[in-house]
């Protein structure tokens, strides 16, 4: 979504455009080093000790939190509360909450919507109010609104999403706006079985139409295109976009029944110790204070009472639209139903375990970073998706550079009393202990992995090989040119296998991964700074 700022220096390097499922069920989530972090814990005047509170905030609200928490707060007795603010997509935080140790988790979390608390049902979360709100609207161009006659009489949710005008539906696995819009449609139609069918029909209609991303749709709207699609977005994104570009033609459409709200809840995570509690309390007070209220209004949000943003522009009403209540449990059920419409993935994941993975990264090493990323991935991958796991370095098994840790099977499969998911989780834990000297057999391993995936092909799924490496090929076997020629010669249109390459760290050969990805219709990604790996891996697997 356009409103979610790029929170890392990582960049996606597509080798060739690849289809993106409307409802992406395979997602991965954040790591310990995820997101853009502002280190704000410092010692101010009179602070003999600063207790640092870990705060994770939805990216669009993070700059406000940064400013609010920039100065340590006096707790008395020479003790101050500081903050370490991380901008992170809510879905990534949900994954962290289910996979990482308490010390790696935020102590205060401000996602964009309370809907995420259902996804993180096992986490210990306590609501402490709301930092901001923003209605979910339908963004499009002023010319489109005039052409449709919606300026004089706004449409209902059903009319807007009926298929008359293309809809750029966001990735429902990670977009509270997209889910809220469909939930509003369901509510407006009575919330019964026929309403569920209408939602499914709306999604299928969007999939049958021309494929357009929300970002491209917003760009078309901003340029004033009369045929601009509709995009479920927050009102705040519209305000922020039009502030940045005074000539933008993007306008919000407020359906007649009202709008669901992003409520930006301030959530305490876990149970702080007595020593930590006062610092957490101070941070929460700041994020819900009158000063915070003024700050969020200035940033294009509304406050908890619905007060209009400051200098929002003529297209944004002073009075908030009527709130359409959205039931989080029902929304989760809706997501599950819609996820079944997307083709599952079948991914053979291949991790580099050469000794270069011992290089420091974040609070650990590249190996521990890779371990945590993959473990977080498993917490959100649907059970009908199939994953397998290989490790590679140089001559791990006699003259072979790779070893199979877990065969590719559906995550819901049971194997001798354990699930495939649990087997993978246990093997991923071993990554830091598996590191092997001798180099990196990247090309031989990639070729073998593609062949294995093709022999194990599932025609009902998107079949791919994910290769994660921090180095270059230094094996005497297959050359890059020979690998590319073989991939081309062996390509089977009836059994396509894409290679998704992730280059971890500055020493990885991104150029080679790009060429391999291009040869297979896949994509290559680079995380020059290893601490960017979480964002890169998240995007790579989400796009699959």
C-alpha positions as CSV (number, residue, x, y, z in Angstrom):
1,X,0.0,0.0,0.0
2,X,1.1,3.5,-0.7
3,X,0.7,4.6,2.9
4,X,3.3,2.1,4.2
5,X,6.6,3.7,3.8
6,X,9.7,1.8,2.9
7,X,11.1,1.0,6.3
8,X,14.5,-0.4,5.3
9,X,17.3,0.3,2.8
10,X,16.6,-3.0,1.2
11,X,15.6,-3.0,-2.4
12,X,13.6,-5.4,-4.6
13,X,15.3,-6.2,-7.9
14,X,12.7,-7.9,-10.1
15,X,14.2,-9.9,-12.9
16,X,10.9,-10.1,-14.7
17,X,7.4,-9.2,-13.6
18,X,5.8,-12.1,-11.8
19,X,2.1,-12.7,-11.1
20,X,1.1,-11.7,-7.6
21,X,-1.9,-13.6,-6.1
22,X,-4.7,-11.3,-5.0
23,X,-4.8,-12.9,-1.6
24,X,-1.3,-13.7,-0.6
25,X,-1.3,-16.3,2.1
26,X,2.4,-17.0,2.2
27,X,3.9,-14.3,4.1
28,X,6.8,-13.9,6.3
29,X,7.4,-11.6,9.2
30,X,9.8,-9.4,11.1
31,X,13.0,-10.2,12.8
32,X,14.7,-8.9,15.9
33,X,16.4,-6.3,13.7
34,X,13.3,-5.5,11.6
35,X,12.1,-2.2,10.5
36,X,13.5,1.3,10.8
37,X,14.8,1.9,14.3
38,X,15.3,5.2,16.0
39,X,17.5,4.9,19.0
40,X,16.1,7.4,21.4
41,X,17.2,6.0,24.7
42,X,19.8,8.4,25.9
43,X,20.7,10.2,29.0
44,X,19.2,13.6,29.5
45,X,19.9,16.1,32.2
46,X,19.5,14.5,35.6
47,X,19.3,10.9,34.3
48,X,21.6,8.6,36.1
49,X,19.9,5.6,34.6
50,X,17.7,5.3,31.5
51,X,15.3,2.4,31.1
52,X,14.7,1.8,27.5
53,X,11.2,0.8,26.3
54,X,11.0,-1.1,23.0
55,X,8.2,0.5,20.9
56,X,7.0,-0.8,17.6
57,X,4.6,1.4,15.5
58,X,2.9,1.1,12.1
59,X,5.2,2.9,9.6
60,X,2.9,5.8,8.8
61,X,2.6,6.8,12.4
62,X,6.2,6.0,13.4
63,X,7.6,9.5,12.7
64,X,5.0,11.0,15.1
65,X,6.0,8.5,17.8
66,X,9.7,9.3,17.2
67,X,9.1,13.0,17.8
68,X,6.9,12.4,20.9
69,X,9.5,10.1,22.5
70,X,12.6,11.9,21.4
71,X,13.5,13.1,24.9
72,X,13.9,10.8,28.0
73,X,11.2,11.3,30.6
74,X,12.1,11.8,34.2
75,X,10.7,9.0,36.4
76,X,12.2,10.4,39.6
77,X,15.2,9.3,41.7
78,X,17.6,10.0,38.8
79,X,15.9,7.4,36.5
80,X,14.5,8.2,33.1
81,X,12.4,6.4,30.5
82,X,13.8,6.3,27.0
83,X,12.4,4.7,23.9
84,X,13.7,2.6,21.0
85,X,11.1,3.2,18.2
86,X,10.8,0.7,15.4
87,X,8.6,1.2,12.3
88,X,7.2,-2.1,11.2
89,X,4.3,-3.5,9.2
90,X,1.8,-5.0,11.6
91,X,1.8,-8.4,9.9
92,X,5.5,-8.6,10.6
93,X,5.0,-7.8,14.2
94,X,2.3,-10.5,14.5
95,X,4.9,-13.0,13.3
96,X,7.4,-11.8,15.8
97,X,4.9,-12.2,18.6
98,X,4.4,-15.8,17.7
99,X,8.0,-16.8,17.1
100,X,10.5,-14.7,19.0
101,X,11.6,-14.6,22.6
102,X,10.2,-11.9,24.9
103,X,13.5,-10.0,24.9
104,X,13.2,-9.5,21.2
105,X,9.6,-8.3,21.3
106,X,8.3,-4.8,21.7
107,X,6.9,-3.7,25.1
108,X,4.5,-1.3,23.4
109,X,2.9,-1.9,20.0
110,X,0.8,0.5,18.0
111,X,-0.5,-1.3,14.9
112,X,-2.9,0.4,12.5
113,X,-5.9,-1.6,13.6
114,X,-7.2,-3.7,16.4
115,X,-7.9,-6.4,13.8
116,X,-4.3,-7.5,14.3
117,X,-5.0,-8.6,17.9
118,X,-7.0,-11.6,16.6
119,X,-4.1,-12.6,14.4
120,X,-1.8,-12.4,17.4
121,X,-4.3,-14.2,19.7
122,X,-1.7,-16.1,21.7
123,X,0.2,-12.9,22.6
124,X,-0.2,-11.2,25.9
125,X,-1.7,-7.9,24.8
126,X,-3.4,-5.2,26.9
127,X,-5.1,-2.2,25.3
128,X,-4.3,1.2,26.7
129,X,-6.3,3.5,24.5
130,X,-5.9,4.8,20.9
131,X,-3.2,7.0,19.6
132,X,-5.1,8.0,16.4
133,X,-7.8,7.0,14.0
134,X,-8.4,7.2,10.3
135,X,-11.5,6.2,8.3
136,X,-11.0,3.6,5.5
137,X,-12.1,5.2,2.3
138,X,-12.0,4.5,-1.4
139,X,-9.3,6.5,-3.1
140,X,-9.6,7.5,-6.8
141,X,-9.3,10.5,-9.0
142,X,-11.5,13.6,-8.9
143,X,-12.3,13.0,-12.6
144,X,-13.5,9.5,-11.8
145,X,-15.8,10.8,-9.0
146,X,-17.3,13.3,-11.4
147,X,-17.8,10.7,-14.1
148,X,-19.5,8.3,-11.7
149,X,-21.7,11.0,-10.2
150,X,-20.5,10.3,-6.7
151,X,-19.8,13.9,-5.9
152,X,-23.5,14.7,-5.5
153,X,-24.5,11.3,-4.1
154,X,-21.9,8.9,-2.7
155,X,-22.3,5.2,-3.5
156,X,-22.9,2.4,-1.0
157,X,-20.2,-0.1,-0.4
158,X,-22.0,-2.6,-2.6
159,X,-22.4,-0.1,-5.4
160,X,-18.7,0.9,-5.2
161,X,-17.4,-2.6,-5.2
162,X,-19.8,-4.1,-7.7
163,X,-17.3,-4.3,-10.4
164,X,-18.5,-1.2,-12.4
165,X,-15.2,0.4,-11.6
166,X,-12.0,-1.7,-11.3
167,X,-10.8,-2.2,-7.7
168,X,-7.1,-2.5,-6.8
169,X,-7.6,-4.8,-3.8
170,X,-4.6,-4.8,-1.5
171,X,-2.8,-7.9,-0.2
172,X,-5.5,-9.0,2.3
173,X,-2.9,-10.8,4.4
174,X,-1.2,-7.6,5.3
175,X,-3.7,-4.8,4.7
176,X,-6.1,-3.7,7.4
177,X,-7.7,-1.3,4.9
178,X,-8.5,-4.0,2.3
179,X,-10.0,-6.3,4.9
180,X,-11.9,-3.5,6.5
181,X,-13.4,-2.5,3.2
182,X,-14.6,-6.0,2.4
183,X,-15.9,-6.3,6.0
184,X,-17.8,-3.1,5.5
185,X,-19.3,-4.5,2.3
186,X,-20.3,-7.6,4.2
187,X,-21.9,-5.6,7.0
188,X,-23.8,-3.3,4.6
189,X,-25.4,-6.4,3.0
190,X,-26.6,-7.8,6.2
191,X,-23.7,-10.0,7.2
192,X,-25.4,-13.3,6.2
193,X,-24.4,-16.0,3.8
194,X,-25.5,-14.0,0.8
195,X,-23.3,-11.2,2.0
196,X,-20.4,-13.6,2.2
197,X,-21.1,-14.6,-1.4
198,X,-21.1,-10.9,-2.4
199,X,-17.7,-10.4,-0.9
200,X,-16.3,-13.4,-2.7
201,X,-17.8,-12.2,-5.9
202,X,-16.2,-8.8,-5.4
203,X,-12.8,-10.3,-4.9
204,X,-13.2,-12.6,-7.9
205,X,-14.3,-9.7,-10.1
206,X,-11.2,-7.8,-9.1
207,X,-9.1,-10.8,-10.0
208,X,-10.7,-11.2,-13.4
209,X,-10.1,-7.6,-14.3
210,X,-6.8,-6.0,-15.4
211,X,-4.1,-6.6,-12.8
212,X,-3.2,-3.3,-11.1
213,X,-1.4,-2.7,-7.9
214,X,-2.7,-0.3,-5.2
215,X,0.4,1.8,-5.7
216,X,-0.2,2.1,-9.5
217,X,-3.9,2.8,-8.9
218,X,-3.1,5.6,-6.5
219,X,-0.6,7.0,-9.0
220,X,-3.3,6.9,-11.7
221,X,-5.7,8.7,-9.4
222,X,-3.2,11.3,-8.5
223,X,-2.5,12.1,-12.1
224,X,-6.2,12.7,-12.6
225,X,-7.0,9.7,-14.9
226,X,-10.8,9.4,-15.4
227,X,-10.5,5.6,-15.5
228,X,-8.5,5.4,-12.3
229,X,-9.4,2.3,-10.2
230,X,-10.7,2.4,-6.7
231,X,-8.3,1.6,-3.9
232,X,-9.2,0.9,-0.2
233,X,-6.9,3.3,1.7
234,X,-6.9,5.3,4.9
235,X,-8.1,8.9,4.9
236,X,-4.7,9.8,6.3
237,X,-2.9,8.4,3.2
238,X,-5.0,10.6,1.0
239,X,-4.3,13.6,3.2
240,X,-0.5,12.9,3.2
241,X,-0.4,12.3,-0.5
242,X,-2.2,15.5,-1.4
243,X,0.0,17.5,1.0
244,X,3.2,16.1,-0.7
245,X,1.9,16.9,-4.2
246,X,-0.3,20.0,-4.3
247,X,-1.5,19.1,-7.9
248,X,-2.6,15.6,-6.9
249,X,-6.1,14.7,-8.1
250,X,-6.5,11.9,-5.5
251,X,-9.7,12.2,-3.5
252,X,-11.4,10.1,-0.9
253,X,-14.8,8.5,-1.5
254,X,-16.9,8.0,1.7
255,X,-19.5,5.3,1.0
256,X,-23.0,6.2,2.2
257,X,-23.2,3.7,5.1
258,X,-20.1,5.1,6.7
259,X,-16.6,3.8,7.0
260,X,-14.7,1.3,9.2
261,X,-11.8,2.9,11.1
262,X,-8.2,2.2,11.6
263,X,-8.0,2.8,15.4
264,X,-4.2,2.6,16.1
265,X,-4.5,1.0,19.5
266,X,-1.7,1.4,22.0
267,X,-1.0,-2.1,23.2
268,X,1.2,-3.2,26.1
269,X,3.0,-6.5,25.2
270,X,3.7,-9.1,27.9
271,X,4.0,-8.5,31.6
272,X,6.8,-6.0,32.4
273,X,8.8,-6.4,35.6
274,X,8.2,-3.9,38.4
275,X,11.3,-2.1,37.4
276,X,10.1,-1.8,33.7
277,X,6.5,-0.9,34.5
278,X,7.0,2.7,35.3
279,X,9.0,3.3,32.1
280,X,6.3,1.5,30.0
281,X,3.6,3.6,31.8
282,X,5.5,6.8,30.9
283,X,5.7,5.8,27.2
284,X,2.0,4.9,27.1
285,X,1.0,8.2,28.7
286,X,3.0,10.1,26.1
287,X,1.5,8.3,23.2
288,X,-2.0,9.0,24.4
289,X,-1.5,12.5,25.7
290,X,-2.9,15.8,24.5
291,X,0.4,16.5,22.9
292,X,0.1,13.3,20.9
293,X,-3.4,14.3,19.9
294,X,-2.2,17.5,18.4
295,X,0.7,15.7,16.7
296,X,-1.5,13.1,15.0
297,X,-3.9,15.7,13.8
298,X,-1.0,17.6,12.2
299,X,0.1,14.3,10.5
300,X,-3.2,13.8,8.7
301,X,-4.9,11.4,11.2
302,X,-8.0,12.0,13.3
303,X,-8.0,11.7,17.0
304,X,-10.0,9.1,19.0
305,X,-13.1,11.4,18.9
306,X,-12.9,11.8,15.1
307,X,-11.7,15.4,15.0
308,X,-10.7,16.3,11.4
309,X,-7.0,16.4,10.5
310,X,-5.3,19.8,10.5
311,X,-5.4,21.5,7.0
312,X,-6.8,18.3,5.5
313,X,-8.1,19.9,2.3
314,X,-11.6,20.5,0.9
315,X,-12.2,16.8,0.0
316,X,-12.0,15.7,3.6
317,X,-15.1,16.5,5.7
318,X,-14.7,18.1,9.1
319,X,-17.2,15.6,10.6
320,X,-16.0,12.0,10.7
321,X,-18.1,9.6,8.6
322,X,-20.3,7.3,10.6
323,X,-18.2,4.4,12.0
324,X,-19.0,1.0,10.5
325,X,-18.2,-1.5,13.3
326,X,-16.1,-4.4,12.1
327,X,-16.0,-7.6,14.1
328,X,-12.4,-8.8,14.3
329,X,-13.3,-12.5,14.7
330,X,-15.6,-12.3,11.6
331,X,-12.9,-10.5,9.7
332,X,-10.5,-13.3,10.5
333,X,-13.0,-15.8,9.2
334,X,-13.4,-13.7,6.1
335,X,-9.6,-13.7,5.5
336,X,-9.5,-17.5,5.9
337,X,-12.3,-17.9,3.3
338,X,-10.7,-15.5,0.9
339,X,-7.3,-17.1,1.3
340,X,-8.8,-20.3,-0.1
341,X,-9.3,-18.5,-3.4
342,X,-5.6,-18.1,-4.0
343,X,-3.4,-20.8,-5.4
344,X,-1.1,-22.3,-2.7
345,X,2.6,-22.2,-2.9
346,X,5.1,-25.1,-3.1
347,X,8.5,-23.8,-2.2
348,X,11.8,-25.5,-1.7
349,X,13.8,-23.2,0.5
350,X,17.6,-23.5,0.3
351,X,19.7,-21.8,3.0
352,X,23.4,-21.0,2.8
353,X,25.3,-22.4,5.8
354,X,28.8,-21.5,4.8
355,X,31.0,-20.1,7.6
356,X,30.6,-16.5,6.3
357,X,27.1,-16.7,7.9
358,X,29.0,-16.2,11.2
359,X,29.4,-12.5,10.3
360,X,27.8,-10.1,12.8
361,X,24.3,-8.8,12.0
362,X,22.1,-6.9,14.3
363,X,22.3,-8.4,17.8
364,X,23.6,-11.7,16.4
365,X,24.9,-13.1,13.2
366,X,23.7,-13.6,9.7
367,X,22.9,-17.2,10.7
368,X,20.8,-16.3,13.7
369,X,19.1,-13.6,11.5
370,X,18.2,-16.3,8.9
371,X,17.0,-18.7,11.6
372,X,14.7,-16.1,13.1
373,X,13.4,-15.0,9.8
374,X,12.5,-18.5,8.7
375,X,10.9,-19.4,12.1
376,X,8.8,-16.3,11.9
377,X,7.7,-17.2,8.4
378,X,6.3,-20.5,9.7
379,X,3.9,-18.8,12.1
380,X,1.8,-17.3,9.3
381,X,2.1,-19.8,6.4
382,X,-1.3,-21.6,5.8
383,X,-1.3,-25.3,6.4
384,X,-2.1,-26.1,2.8
385,X,1.1,-24.6,1.5
386,X,4.0,-26.9,1.0
387,X,7.6,-26.1,2.1
388,X,10.8,-28.1,2.0
389,X,14.2,-27.3,3.4
390,X,17.7,-27.8,2.1
391,X,21.0,-26.5,3.5
392,X,24.1,-25.9,1.3
393,X,27.7,-24.9,1.4
394,X,30.5,-27.0,-0.2
395,X,30.6,-30.9,-0.3
396,X,28.2,-31.4,2.6
397,X,27.5,-35.0,1.6
398,X,30.6,-36.4,-0.1
399,X,30.9,-34.4,-3.4
400,X,27.4,-32.9,-3.1
401,X,27.0,-29.4,-1.9
402,X,23.6,-29.7,-0.3
403,X,21.7,-31.8,2.1
404,X,18.0,-32.2,2.4
405,X,16.8,-31.4,6.0
406,X,13.0,-31.8,5.4
407,X,11.3,-33.0,2.2
408,X,8.7,-30.7,0.6
409,X,5.3,-31.4,2.1
410,X,2.2,-29.5,3.1
411,X,2.6,-27.8,6.4
412,X,-0.5,-29.5,7.7
413,X,1.0,-33.0,7.0
414,X,1.6,-35.3,9.9
415,X,4.9,-37.2,9.8
416,X,5.5,-39.8,12.5
417,X,3.5,-37.9,15.1
418,X,4.9,-34.5,14.2
419,X,3.6,-31.9,11.8
420,X,5.6,-30.7,8.8
421,X,5.6,-27.2,10.4
422,X,7.1,-28.5,13.6
423,X,9.8,-30.5,11.7
424,X,10.8,-27.4,9.8
425,X,10.8,-25.3,12.9
426,X,13.2,-27.8,14.6
427,X,15.6,-27.9,11.7
428,X,15.7,-24.1,11.4
429,X,16.8,-23.9,15.0
430,X,20.0,-25.8,13.9
431,X,21.2,-23.2,11.3
432,X,23.8,-21.5,13.6
433,X,25.2,-25.0,14.5
434,X,25.4,-26.3,11.0
435,X,27.9,-23.8,9.5
436,X,30.4,-25.5,7.3
437,X,33.8,-24.4,6.0
438,X,34.9,-24.8,2.4
439,X,33.0,-22.3,0.4
440,X,29.6,-21.9,-1.3
441,X,28.3,-24.3,-4.0
442,X,25.7,-21.9,-5.2
443,X,25.3,-22.9,-8.9
444,X,25.3,-26.7,-8.5
445,X,22.8,-26.4,-5.6
446,X,20.5,-24.1,-7.5
447,X,20.4,-26.5,-10.5
448,X,19.7,-29.5,-8.3
449,X,17.0,-27.6,-6.4
450,X,15.2,-26.6,-9.6
451,X,15.4,-30.1,-10.9
452,X,14.1,-31.5,-7.6
453,X,11.2,-29.0,-7.5
454,X,10.3,-29.8,-11.1
455,X,10.3,-33.6,-10.4
456,X,8.1,-32.8,-7.3
457,X,5.8,-30.4,-9.3
458,X,2.3,-29.6,-8.1
459,X,0.2,-28.3,-11.0
460,X,-2.3,-26.7,-8.5
461,X,0.3,-24.5,-6.8
462,X,2.9,-21.9,-7.6
463,X,6.2,-23.8,-7.6
464,X,9.4,-22.1,-6.8
465,X,12.9,-22.4,-5.3
466,X,14.0,-19.8,-2.7
467,X,17.7,-19.5,-2.4
468,X,19.2,-17.4,0.4
469,X,22.9,-16.8,0.3
470,X,25.5,-14.3,1.7
471,X,28.3,-15.2,-0.7
472,X,29.4,-16.0,-4.2
473,X,29.8,-19.3,-6.0
474,X,33.4,-20.6,-5.3
475,X,32.8,-24.2,-6.3
476,X,34.7,-25.7,-9.3
477,X,31.5,-27.4,-10.6
478,X,28.9,-25.8,-12.8
479,X,29.7,-22.3,-14.1
480,X,27.2,-19.5,-14.3
481,X,26.9,-19.6,-18.1
482,X,26.5,-23.4,-18.0
483,X,23.9,-23.1,-15.3
484,X,21.9,-20.5,-17.2
485,X,22.1,-22.5,-20.4
486,X,21.0,-25.7,-18.6
487,X,18.1,-23.9,-17.0
488,X,17.0,-22.7,-20.4
489,X,17.4,-26.1,-22.0
490,X,15.5,-27.9,-19.3
491,X,12.7,-25.3,-18.9
492,X,9.3,-27.0,-19.1
493,X,6.3,-24.7,-19.8
494,X,4.0,-27.3,-18.3
495,X,6.1,-27.4,-15.1
496,X,7.5,-23.9,-14.5
497,X,9.7,-23.4,-11.5
498,X,10.8,-19.9,-10.5
499,X,13.9,-19.1,-8.6
500,X,13.7,-16.4,-6.0
501,X,17.2,-15.3,-5.0
502,X,17.9,-13.4,-1.8
503,X,21.4,-11.8,-1.5
504,X,22.2,-11.4,2.2
505,X,24.9,-8.9,3.0
506,X,27.4,-6.9,0.8
507,X,29.4,-10.0,-0.3
508,X,26.5,-11.8,-1.9
509,X,26.5,-12.1,-5.7
510,X,23.3,-10.2,-6.5
511,X,24.3,-10.0,-10.2
512,X,24.4,-13.8,-10.5
513,X,21.1,-14.1,-8.7
514,X,19.5,-11.6,-11.0
515,X,20.5,-13.6,-14.1
516,X,19.3,-16.9,-12.5
517,X,16.0,-15.3,-11.6
518,X,15.6,-13.8,-15.1
519,X,16.2,-17.2,-16.7
520,X,13.4,-18.8,-14.6
521,X,10.9,-15.9,-14.5
522,X,11.6,-15.3,-10.9
523,X,13.0,-12.3,-9.0
524,X,16.2,-11.3,-7.1
525,X,16.4,-9.3,-3.9
526,X,19.3,-7.6,-2.1
527,X,19.8,-6.8,1.5
528,X,23.1,-5.0,1.5
529,X,22.9,-4.4,5.2
530,X,22.1,-7.8,6.8
531,X,19.8,-6.1,9.2
532,X,17.5,-5.3,6.2
533,X,17.1,-9.0,5.6
534,X,13.7,-9.2,7.3
535,X,12.1,-6.7,5.0
536,X,13.7,-8.3,1.9
537,X,12.6,-11.8,2.8
538,X,9.2,-10.6,3.7
539,X,8.7,-9.0,0.3
540,X,10.4,-11.9,-1.6
541,X,8.1,-14.6,-0.2
542,X,5.0,-12.3,-0.2
543,X,5.5,-11.8,-4.0
544,X,6.6,-15.4,-4.6
